[in-house]
């Protein structure tokens, strides 16, 4: 009996050892830790870099890319990988200390501040705009004006007439159709800056500086041009913003804007123009509309760019490209590359052909 018990114990021991061995053999190898985003220190003059050879990119394609950029009236160009600088070039009389305008690429700053205000409970996307800035901010009837929500301004489907110019005085904001029924690129989005200021009993500049600019070490300033409010900064400040968005709203250990809001902002905000989020342009969708044009175009916004790329696009080819699958942020500032444009241009697809030759 005693021998039988000992045999049973030996059998159990062998079984445990065998199971343990099998588990180790069949378990997946540990995945190496993904490189963390690098966040340049506030007010830093130095910035960590990474070489093209480290990334195993095609180094012989860098100079053709830079030659093309210079020829296309570029002033500055950066490629960052996980926040570290891989390429930083200045040309055509520009340098790292000089500022340049973001144009409509700066719409994404307003989108981000809107997200912060939502995170703080100051505003709600689905509330009507008149809740915050009062009625008669348009020339529409009160019934139609009250249909326009903060989300409509973010999505460019306010229903207001975009054919009357970019002024946002009530006399220029006329009813065209009910909010949500028509996508039209229009400067009326800037009213969100008034919404945030009024809801927080402060000024737009003060809220922007304290909630975003100072927290990620940006420099620059907003400059009023008629009804437009245009941001001007160095290229590196634009890159800091790109890093923040690429890092899903985090800066070091601080969540500046919620990841959930950014997920919404960088996905289709309505079904009329699938390639438009909350003031962000989206690649890889089935169709798109362009500023001042009501014809829906089939296919992806920038065919040569990765499908998961999303972008801040500004007049005369100001660009922030963010590609999550490649952990890269790309900045371009300068004059128009080919012809004057408000957002997308043929330059985008041409440029991505050159970028692909470098990074693929």
C-alpha positions in Angstrom: 0.0 0.0 0.0 2.8 2.3 1.0 4.7 1.5 -2.3 1.5 2.2 -4.3 1.2 5.6 -2.6 4.8 6.5 -3.4 4.3 5.5 -7.0 1.2 7.8 -7.1 3.2 10.7 -5.7 6.0 10.1 -8.3 3.4 10.0 -11.1 1.9 13.4 -9.9 5.4 14.9 -9.7 6.2 13.8 -13.2 2.9 15.1 -14.5 3.5 18.6 -13.0 7.0 18.7 -14.4 5.8 17.6 -17.8 2.9 20.2 -17.9 5.3 22.9 -16.8 7.8 21.9 -19.6 5.0 21.9 -22.2 3.7 25.2 -21.1 7.1 26.8 -21.5 7.7 25.2 -24.9 4.3 26.3 -26.3 4.2 29.8 -24.8 4.9 32.7 -27.1 8.2 34.4 -26.8 8.1 37.8 -25.1 7.6 40.7 -27.4 10.3 43.2 -27.0 9.2 46.4 -25.4 8.1 48.9 -28.1 10.2 52.1 -28.0 8.5 54.8 -26.0 7.8 58.2 -27.4 10.4 60.7 -26.7 9.2 64.1 -25.5 11.7 67.0 -25.9 12.1 68.9 -22.6 10.2 72.2 -22.3 12.2 75.1 -23.6 14.9 72.7 -24.8 17.4 73.7 -27.4 18.6 70.1 -27.8 16.4 67.3 -29.1 17.2 63.6 -29.3 17.8 62.3 -32.8 17.8 59.0 -34.6 19.7 58.1 -37.8 18.3 56.9 -41.1 20.6 53.9 -40.9 19.2 53.0 -37.4 15.8 52.8 -39.0 17.1 50.8 -42.0 15.6 53.4 -44.4 17.0 54.0 -47.9 19.6 56.7 -47.1 20.4 57.2 -50.8 16.9 58.6 -51.3 17.2 61.4 -48.8 19.0 63.9 -51.1 16.5 63.4 -53.9 13.7 64.1 -51.4 15.4 67.3 -50.1 16.1 68.5 -53.7 12.5 68.0 -54.6 11.3 69.9 -51.4 13.6 72.8 -52.2 12.4 73.0 -55.7 8.8 73.1 -54.4 9.2 76.3 -52.3 9.6 74.4 -49.0 11.0 76.4 -46.1 11.3 73.6 -43.5 10.8 69.8 -43.4 11.0 67.4 -40.5 10.5 63.6 -40.1 10.3 62.3 -36.5 10.2 58.7 -35.4 8.7 58.1 -31.9 9.4 61.8 -31.2 13.0 61.8 -32.2 14.3 63.8 -35.1 15.4 61.8 -38.1 15.4 64.6 -40.7 15.3 68.3 -40.1 16.1 70.6 -43.0 15.7 74.4 -43.6 15.8 75.9 -47.1 14.9 78.8 -49.3 16.1 81.4 -46.7 14.3 79.9 -43.7 15.9 78.6 -40.5 15.0 77.0 -37.2 14.5 80.3 -35.4 12.0 81.8 -37.9 8.2 81.5 -37.6 5.8 80.6 -40.4 2.0 80.4 -40.6 0.1 77.2 -40.0 -3.0 78.4 -42.0 -5.7 75.8 -41.9 -3.4 73.2 -40.4 -4.0 75.3 -37.2 -7.6 74.1 -37.3 -6.4 71.0 -35.5 -5.2 73.2 -32.6 -8.8 74.4 -32.2 -10.0 70.8 -32.4 -7.6 69.7 -29.7 -8.6 72.6 -27.4 -12.2 71.7 -27.9 -11.3 68.1 -26.8 -9.6 69.5 -23.7 -12.7 71.7 -22.9 -14.9 68.6 -23.3 -12.6 66.5 -21.0 -12.8 69.2 -18.4 -16.6 69.3 -18.6 -16.7 72.9 -19.8 -18.6 72.3 -23.0 -20.5 69.4 -24.6 -20.2 68.5 -28.3 -24.0 68.0 -28.7 -25.0 71.3 -27.1 -26.1 74.1 -29.5 -23.5 76.8 -30.1 -25.9 79.5 -29.0 -25.9 78.0 -25.5 -22.4 79.4 -25.1 -22.2 82.5 -27.3 -25.9 83.6 -27.3 -28.4 83.8 -30.1 -28.2 85.8 -33.3 -24.6 84.8 -34.1 -25.9 84.0 -37.5 -28.5 85.5 -39.9 -30.5 82.3 -39.8 -33.9 82.0 -38.0 -33.6 81.1 -34.3 -35.1 77.7 -35.1 -32.4 76.9 -37.7 -29.6 78.5 -35.7 -30.4 76.4 -32.7 -29.9 73.3 -34.8 -26.1 74.0 -35.1 -24.1 72.2 -32.4 -20.4 72.3 -31.5 -20.0 69.0 -33.3 -21.4 70.6 -36.5 -18.7 73.2 -36.3 -16.0 70.6 -35.8 -17.4 68.4 -38.6 -17.9 71.3 -41.2 -21.6 70.5 -41.6 -23.2 73.6 -40.0 -25.6 74.0 -42.9 -24.5 77.7 -43.3 -23.8 79.1 -46.7 -20.1 78.8 -47.5 -20.4 80.9 -50.7 -20.4 84.3 -48.9 -16.8 84.4 -48.0 -14.9 83.6 -44.8 -16.1 86.4 -42.6 -18.0 85.1 -39.6 -20.1 88.2 -38.8 -23.9 87.4 -38.6 -24.4 89.2 -41.9 -22.2 86.6 -43.6 -23.6 83.5 -41.9 -26.7 82.7 -43.8 -28.8 79.6 -43.7 -28.4 77.1 -46.6 -29.7 73.9 -45.2 -30.3 72.2 -41.9 -27.2 71.4 -39.9 -25.9 68.0 -40.6 -27.2 67.8 -44.2 -24.3 69.3 -46.1 -20.5 69.3 -45.7 -18.8 72.6 -46.7 -15.4 73.8 -45.7 -15.9 77.2 -44.0 -14.2 79.5 -41.5 -17.2 79.3 -39.2 -15.4 76.7 -37.2 -13.5 79.6 -35.5 -16.6 80.2 -33.5 -15.5 77.3 -31.3 -12.8 79.5 -30.0 -15.5 81.9 -28.8 -17.5 79.0 -27.4 -14.5 77.8 -25.3 -13.6 81.3 -24.1 -17.2 82.1 -23.1 -17.7 78.8 -21.4 -14.5 79.2 -19.4 -14.9 82.9 -18.7 -11.5 83.6 -20.1 -9.8 84.5 -23.4 -9.0 82.0 -26.2 -5.3 82.9 -25.9 -5.2 82.4 -22.2 -6.9 79.0 -22.4 -4.7 77.9 -25.3 -1.5 78.9 -23.5 -2.3 77.3 -20.2 -3.9 74.1 -21.5 -1.7 73.3 -24.5 1.1 75.6 -25.5 2.9 75.9 -22.2 2.4 72.3 -21.3 4.2 70.9 -24.3 6.8 73.7 -24.8 5.4 75.3 -27.9 6.3 78.8 -28.9 4.3 81.0 -31.3 1.2 83.2 -31.3 -2.2 83.7 -32.8 -2.5 86.6 -35.2 -5.9 88.0 -36.2 -6.5 88.4 -39.9 -10.0 89.7 -40.5 -12.2 87.0 -39.1 -9.4 84.4 -39.2 -7.2 83.6 -36.3 -3.9 82.2 -37.7 -1.2 80.5 -35.7 2.4 81.3 -36.4 5.4 79.3 -34.9 8.7 77.7 -35.6 8.8 74.3 -37.3 9.8 72.6 -34.1 6.7 73.9 -32.3 4.6 72.4 -35.0 6.5 69.2 -34.5 5.8 69.2 -30.7 2.1 69.4 -31.5 2.5 66.5 -33.9 4.3 64.4 -31.3 1.4 65.1 -28.8 -1.2 63.8 -31.2 1.0 60.9 -32.3 1.4 59.9 -28.7 -2.4 59.8 -28.3 -2.7 63.0 -26.4 0.0 62.3 -23.8 3.1 64.4 -23.0 5.4 62.5 -20.7 3.1 61.2 -18.0 0.4 63.8 -18.5 -2.7 63.2 -20.6 -3.2 66.6 -22.2 -6.2 65.6 -24.3 -8.1 62.3 -23.9 -7.3 59.5 -26.2 -11.0 58.8 -26.6 -11.5 62.3 -28.0 -8.6 62.0 -30.4 -10.0 58.7 -31.6 -13.2 60.4 -32.5 -11.4 63.4 -34.0 -9.4 61.2 -36.4 -12.3 59.1 -37.7 -15.0 60.1 -40.1 -17.2 62.7 -38.3 -20.1 62.4 -40.8 -21.0 60.3 -43.9 -21.0 63.1 -46.5 -17.2 63.5 -46.5 -15.7 60.3 -45.0 -12.2 61.8 -45.2 -12.9 64.5 -42.6 -12.9 64.1 -38.9 -12.9 66.9 -36.4 -10.9 69.4 -38.4 -8.5 66.6 -39.3 -8.1 65.2 -42.9 -8.2 61.3 -43.0 -6.6 59.0 -45.5 -7.7 55.6 -46.6 -11.4 56.3 -46.8 -13.8 55.6 -49.7 -14.5 59.2 -50.7 -13.7 62.8 -50.1 -14.9 66.4 -50.7 -12.6 69.3 -51.2 -13.0 73.0 -50.1 -15.3 75.0 -52.3 -16.4 71.9 -54.3 -19.6 69.9 -53.7 -18.7 67.0 -56.0 -17.9 63.8 -54.0 -14.7 62.2 -55.3 -14.1 58.5 -55.0 -11.0 56.9 -53.5 -8.4 57.8 -50.9 -7.4 61.3 -50.1 -3.6 60.7 -50.7 -3.2 57.3 -52.5 0.5 57.2 -52.0 0.3 57.7 -48.2 -0.4 55.0 -45.7 -4.1 54.3 -45.2 -3.9 55.1 -41.5 -2.3 58.5 -42.0 -4.3 61.5 -40.9 -3.2 65.1 -41.5 -3.5 68.8 -40.7 -3.6 70.6 -44.1 -3.2 74.3 -44.5 -3.3 76.8 -47.3 -0.3 76.7 -49.6 0.9 73.3 -48.4 1.4 73.6 -44.7 1.4 70.0 -43.5 1.4 67.8 -40.5 1.2 64.1 -41.4 0.8 61.5 -38.6 1.2 57.8 -39.4 0.4 55.6 -36.3 1.5 52.4 -38.0 5.0 53.8 -38.7 5.3 55.9 -35.5 6.2 58.9 -37.7 5.3 62.6 -37.7 6.1 64.7 -40.8 6.1 68.5 -40.9 6.3 70.7 -44.0 6.1 74.5 -44.0 6.6 76.8 -47.0 5.0 78.6 -49.9 2.6 76.8 -52.3 4.4 73.9 -54.0 2.4 74.0 -57.3 -0.6 76.2 -57.2 -2.4 78.2 -54.5 -4.7 75.8 -52.5 -6.7 75.7 -49.3 -5.8 72.2 -48.1 -5.1 69.2 -50.3 -3.0 69.6 -53.4 -1.3 67.4 -56.0 1.9 68.1 -54.0 0.7 65.8 -51.2 0.7 62.7 -53.4 3.9 63.6 -55.2 5.6 64.2 -51.8 4.5 60.9 -50.4 6.0 59.1 -53.4 9.3 60.6 -52.5 8.9 59.9 -48.8 8.0 56.2 -49.6 11.3 55.9 -51.5 13.1 56.9 -48.3 11.2 55.1 -45.6 10.1 51.8 -47.3 
